[in-house]
Structures are given as structure tokens and as C-alpha cells.
Amino acid sequence: MAAQGLAGSGSSVRLGLRENAAQFSLLVLVNAFVGAMAGLERTVLPLIAERDFNLASKTAILSFIVSFGVVKALSNLLAGRISDRIGRKRVLVVGWLIGIPVPLLVMMAPTWDWIVAANVLLGINQGLCWSTTIIMKIDLVGPARRGLAMGLNEFAGYIAVAISAFVTGYIASAYALRPHPFYLGIAFALLGFILSAFFVKETHGHAKHEALLVKQDTRESPGESEKPSLGRVLLITSWRDRSLFSCSQAGMINNLNDGMAWGLFPLFFAAAGLEVERIGMLAAVYPATWGLLQIWTGTLSDRVGRKWLIAVGMWVQAVAICIIAAAQGFFLWLVASVLLGVGTAMVYPTLLAAVSDVAPPQWRASAVGVYRLWRDGGYALGALLAGIVADRFGLSAAIFVVGGITFISGAITALFMYETLSAKRRVASVHLLK
């Protein structure tokens, strides 16, 4: 974590986790509030659909995740590109302004359409804010500790998701599904906005500084300093580079199964007779395990490489999902939820670090945006697929199908991805801009 300055430039910009500890820590806290906003819904919203709005169709119930996933995916793409042009902080502040009405809309919603509309705003909030905090942390730490940085970022976000999911489930069981659990959301949004607007500092200069360092490195490949169009970045990240393609598809399938878990697991557990408080515990254990372990798995990927953590993590997720579908009883579901969190922790920060390994700093934010476009598009795809299969064949069948798709995604990663960590890389990437 040594500082990396620009020799002879007199620049005050320093890259490194220790050198930027105060701003990095503040961004970790901001991302915790971003995660808490998402966690508001993980326990109670599917139950609100059934009990407050009498929705029987699983596809209709999961429509809120479809709207969330589509809008978040597009917002990720926009956040990455715009932050390369106008800076990171402005994007972060706008994202929080858009998120403030979300809990109010859910609390007051007279129809399910209001809930869907609230999730459009939540998707924009999550896409702009979460993407930007990721990009800003990558800017600050430089290339040496990306895995650790992403582990800390995702740790904060998903621990907050877990705590929020558990607390809202507890409040709902003690009072009602609405409005009481969503009072927390008002506080989360206001605190996130205040910290972002008045205390977070712009980090775009750190990315520019790293780009100058790359130019001084004689190992820089021809064309790496070029800044391609968004269409070119989309092509490279989605298909042309084998590792970026592998990361994009694995990210999409990871969130496909997370979207299924978000929408169907509470209904599946409720159908088995579990009370809301216990459903909240299961909804919290999965992201809590995921969040806690990401610090370790992110750091591990800096040592052993990215590829096999991703592939094996996808397979662990697949096994856990199938156990949930096949098992009966709170204890087995709890164990499987922990296992699902372990697999996701192996995958989530490692994918972000791998994308950052491959994409040069000049267009890294745009590449992260494209990756997150595919990743969070998985929410919409997972909700649609799970809802359709559940309506036709039942909840267990839908969960099994998603488990099978997750296993196939791990196999694709194992077959096509090259190692991206420079210390472990054996197969060189194609020239990205050729």
C-alpha cells in the first residue's frame, strides 16, 4: 500500500489505501447507506405484494425487481461514462437526491404501481451511488490493492443490506409491514446525501494521475492511452476481451440468482409456514455472510488471482441454491443461506477487481459501468425468469432452474477467462483497442 507519486511532477495526489484513508473510509460509510436503502425491501416488499395488494402472480410480484434491475443497469452505464466526463462527486450527489422519495412512495402507496415507480427511483439511486463509490475507491487506491478495496466497498454495502433486511423484518413483525419499517429509509437517504454533498471530495484527479503513471511505464501497450467511444467500450467489455466477457456474464448470472432470492425466497419460506421475523433472519444471513467475507476474499484475490475464485464461487452458489430448493426446515435453509453468501463473497469483489485489472484508467470507469450494466441487468432477467417458471411449475422448480444456470456460468468462466491479476497472468489479453 505504498504511495505512488508522479516523479518530478510535484503533484500532491497520492495513490494508496493508507494515503487516502480518510476519504476512503468516508466512501465506505456512504456505500453502507446505499446498501441500507436496498436492504429496506429484501424482507418485506414481496410480503406486502401478497398481503397488502393481494397479488397472486409471482411474475406480477417480481415486477418491482424488474423495474429496479433495468433502471439500475442503465444507470450504472450512465454513471461510469458521465463520471469520466464531469467527475464522480456530482453523479453521487444526484443519485442521493433521486433516492430521497423512495421510502415515502412505498409508505404511502395506494396501488402496486406506486411500488414499481418507487423502485425505478431506487434503481437510479443504486446505479449512480453504488457505481460512483466503487469508481472513487478504485481511483484512490491505485492498482496495488484493488481486490481489498472492492472487498471493503462490498463489505460495507452488503452488511448494511443485511442489517437493514433484519431490522425491517423485526419492525414489521412487531408493528406492521407498512409504514414503520420505511421510516429508516428516510434517515438513510438524508444522511447519505449530506455526507456526499458536504464531505466527500472529488477523486477524478487520482484517475488522471494514475494515467500519467501508466504513460511513464515503458510496458504500456500501444493504444492503451486512447479513450474509446462508449460503443467501443461496450463491445470490448461485453464480448471482445475474454476475461471482460467472462466477468460480464458471471456478474449477470450472480445478480440473476440474487434477484430470484430477493423476490422468491421470502415467498418460499412464507409458504412453508415461517414467521416474518424468521424470514427476515434468513434474508439477512445471506448478505451478511457475503458482506463479512468480502474483505478476506477481496484480499485473497490480490494474492492468488481472480479466475478460479470467480468460477468456484459460482459453483458454490449453485449448490447452495439447489439445497434451499430441496431442503425443508429453518436450520437447513440457514446453512444453505450461509453457503450462498460464501459463494457470492468469492465472486463479487473479485469480478470488480478483474474488470479494473484489464481496463486502463483512462476508460476504466466506463468499463466498470458496462460491466455493471450486464451485472444488474441480471436482476430483471432473474425476476422475469423466476416469476414465469414459478407461476407455471412452482417455487421450487424456479429455484432449481436458477441454480442450474448459475452452475453453467461458473463453467463458462473456467473455460474462457484468462487470469487478470498481473502477478499471476499467463495468457496475455488481446490488444483491447485493435
N, C-alpha and C positions, 0 to 999 in steps of 0.2 A: 504494500500500500504506500510505497514511497511516492513522494511528489514528483510530478513530471512538468518541468518548466520549459519554456522555449529558450534555448541557449542564445544569449546575446540579444534578446528582444527587449528585455526589461519588463516583460509582461507580468502583471500581478496575478494573473489567472494561474491556478494550480489545480492539477488533476489528482484525485485520490480520495478515498473514503475518509481518512483521518484529516486531511487538509480541508475538507468541506463538511466536517461532522455536524456543525450546527444546522446548516441548510438541509443536509441530507436527513437529519433527524426530524426537522420540521416537515419535510415532504412525506416521511414515514407516517407522521401523525395525520397529515392531511389525507393520505390514502386510507388510513383507518376510518375516517369519517365517510369517505367514498364507499368503502366496503360495508359500513354500517347501514348506509342508505339501501343497498341491495338486500342486506340481511333482514330488513323490516318485513319483507314479503315471503321469505322462504318457508315459514311455518304456516302462516295464517291465510294467505291470499287464496290458495286452492280451496281451503275450507270455507272462506267467505263466498266463493263462487257457488259451492253446493248449498250452503245453509242460508245465506242472505239473499242470493239471487236465483236459487233453485235450478241451477244448470245441471243437466244430466249428461250431456255430451262431453266426453273428455276432450274432444277437439275444440269445442267452444270454451271449455275451462282453460285450456292451454293457450288460447288466443292472446292472453296478456303476455306470455313469453314470446310468442311470435312477433308481436309488435315491438317488444323490448329488444329482441335479438336483431331484427332487421335494422332498426334505427341505431342501435349501438354499433353494429358492424359498419354502417356507413359513417357514423360519427368518428369511429376510430380512424378510418381512411382520411377523413377531413382533418381531424386533429393533427395527424402526422404531417400532412402536407402544409397546412396553414402554419403550424408551429415552426416549420423550416423557413417560412417566409416572413412572419410577423413576430416571431418569438413565442416562447412557451407560456409565460405568465398570463397573457391576455386570454389565451384559449382556456386556461384553468379557471380564471375568474368568470368568464361567460358560462362555462359548464355549471358552476355553482349557482349562478343566477337562475338558470333554467331548472335546476333541481329543487329550488325552494318550494314551488307549488305542489310538488308530488304528494307529500303526506296529506296536505289539505284536500286534494282531489279525492284521495282514497277514503278519507274520513267522511266526506260529505256526499260521496257518490250515490245518486238515486237509481242509476242503472249500471249494468256491466260495461257499457260503452265508456263511461267515465273512467273506469278502472283501466281499460285498454288505452285511453288517451293519457292517463297518468303514466303509464308505462312507456309511452312514446317519449315523454319528457324525461323519465328516468333513464331510458336508453341513451338519450343525448347527454345527460349529466354523466353517466358512467363512461361513455365513449370519450368525451372530451377530457374529463377529470382524470380517469384512471390512465388513459394513454399518455397524458401530459406528465403525470407524476413519474411514470416509467421512463419517458424520454429524458426528463430532467435529472433523474438519478443516474442514468447512463452517461449523460453529459458530465456530471460532477465527478464520477469515479474513474473515468477513462477506461482503457482496455484491460487493466490488470485484474480487477475483481468484479467483473460483470455478473458472474453467477451468484456471488454473495450479495451484490446489490439487488438483484432481482429476487433472491430469496427473502431479503429483508422487506422489500416492497410488497411481495405477495403474502408474506407472513402477516404484515400489518393489515392488509386488506381483508384476508380471509379469516383471521382471528376475529376481526370486527364483524364480519358476516356471521360467524358462529355465535358470538356473544349476542348480537342483535337478534338472531333467529331464536336463541334460547330465551332471552328476556321477553321478547314479544309473545312467544308461546306461553310463558309463565303468566304474563299480564292478561293474555286472552283467556286463560283458564280461570284466573281469579276474578276477572271482570266481564269482558265481552270481546268478540272478535274485532269490533269497531266501537268507538273511535280510539279507545285508550292506548293500544299498542303504538299508534302512529303519532302520538304526541312527541315521542322520542325523535321521530324523523324531522320535526321542525327544528329541534335543537341541533341535530347533526348537520342539517343544511346551513343553518346560520353560522355555526362555528367553523365549518369548512370554508364558507365564503369569507368570513372575517380574517382567518389565517392566510388565505390565498391572496386576498386583496391588499393586506397591510403588512404582512411579514415575509411572505415568500419573495425571493429575488429571482430575476431572470437568469437563465443558465445557457442561453443560446451562445454566448461568448465562449463558454467552455468547449462546445462542439467545434466552433471555428478554430479555437486554439489547438484542439486535437488534430484537426485537418491540416494545420500548418506543420505539426509534428510529423504527420504521415508524409507530407511532401518532402521533409528533410530526410526521411528514411529512404535509402537507396533501394530498398527491397520493394518499394511501391510499384505495383503493376501499371503499365500504360493504360490510361483511360480511367483509372480509379478516381482521379480527382474531378472528373466530369460529373455534372449534375444532370441526370437524365430526366426526361419528361415523366409525368405521373403514369402515363400509359406504359412506358418502358419499365418503370419500377414494378408496376402491376404484373407485367409479363415475366420479368426476372424472378420476382418473389413467388409468383403463383406456379410457375412451370419450368422456366428455363434452367435455373440452378437446382440441382438435385436435392441439395440439403434444404434450401429455402422452400421448395415444393414439399419435401417431407415434413418440414415444420408446419407449413400451412395446413396440410391435410390432417396432421395429428392434432393440431390446435382446434380445427373444426370439429373433429370427432370427439375430442375431450369435452368441448362445450356442448356437443350434441348429447352426450350422456349426462352432463351436468344439467342441461335443460330438462331432460327426462326426469332426473332425480328431483329437481325443483318442483316440477308440476305433478308427477305421478306418485312419488314416494309418500307424500302426506295422505293422498287418497288411498293408496295401497295399504298403509298402516292403519288408517281410519276404518277401512273396510274389514280389517282383521280385529277390530274392536279396541284399538289403543286409544287412550285419552289424549286430549290436546297437549297436555304437559309432557307426556312421554313421546309424542310425535315431535314436539319441539326439541327434546333431548337428542333424538335420532337426527333431526335436521341440523343440529348444532355440532354433533360429534364428527361428522364427515368433514365440513370445512375447518373445524378446529384442528383435527389431525393434519389435514392438508396445510393449514397455516403454520402450525408449530414446526413441522418437519422441513418446511421450505428453506429455513435458514441453513440447516445441515445439508439438504440436497443441493441447494444452490452452490454452496461452498464445495461440496463433493464434485460437482460438475466442473469446477475450476481445476480440479486435480486429476480426475480420471477420464474426463471427456464428456461429451454431450449425447452422442448417438445411442449408446446402449442404455443409459438412464431413461431416455425417452421411450425406446422400444419396449423395454421390460416394464416400465411404468404403465404403458398402455395395456400390456397383458395382465398386470396385477389388477388394474381397474376392471377389465373384462371378467376376471374370475370373481371379484367382489360383487359385481352387478348380478351375475348369474346366481351366486349364493343367496342374495336378497330375494330374487325371484323364486328360488326353490325352497327356501327355508320357511319355518314357522316359529314365531316366538320372539319376544323382545331381545333376549340375550344373543341369539344368532344374528339378528338384524344389527345389533350393536357391534358385534365383532366384524361383520361384513362392512359396516359403515366405516369403521376404523381402517380396514384394509383398503377400501375405496379411497380414503383420504391419503393413505400411504402411496398408492399408485399415482394419484393426482399430484402429490408433492414431488414425486420423482420427475414428473413431466413438466409442470407449469413454469417454474423459473428457468428450467433448462432450455425450453423452447425459446424463450425471450433472449437468453444469453446466446443461443446458437444463431438466431437472426442477427443479433448485434455483432457476432464474430464475423459474419460474411459481408454484411453491408458496410461500405465505407462511411465515415462520419458525415460526409457532405450530403448524403441522401439516406442516412440511417433512420431518421425519424419517419420518412416516407415509407421505408421498407417495413418498419415496425407497424405503421398504420395499415399497410396492406396485409401483413400477417394477422393483425387483429381484426381486419375486415373478415377474413376467412374464419378465424377462430370464433368470433362472436356471431357470425352467420350460422354457426352450429347450433346456437340456442333456438333460432327459428326453425331450422331443419329438424332438430331433435323434438321440438314441441309438436310440429306437424306430424312427423312420422309416428311418434309415440301416441299421440291422440288418435290418429286414424287406426293404428293397429289395436289400441286398447278398445276403441269402440266396436271393432269387428271381432276381435279374438280374446279380449280380456286384458286386465292389467298385467298379469304375469307374463303373458306372451309378448307384450310390448317391451317389458323389461329385458326378457331373454334376447329379443331381436337386437336391442341396443348393445347388449353385452357382446353379441357376435360381431357386430360392426366394429366395436372397439378393439376386439382381438385382431381383426383384419388390418386395422390401421397400424397396429404395432408391427405386423408383418411387413407392411409397405415401408415403414421406417427402417426396419432391419435390412431390407433388400436394396433400397435406393439411396439412403442418406450416407454421405461421407462425413467423417469426423471433422468438426469445425473448430475445435479448440486448437490453436496454433501449435502448442507443445505436443499434441497427440496426433495431429493431422498427418495422414499418409497418402491421401489421394487429393490432388490439387483441384480446386474449383475451376470451371471454365472461366475465361475472361468475361466478366459479367456484362460488359458493355459492347462486346463484339457484335 
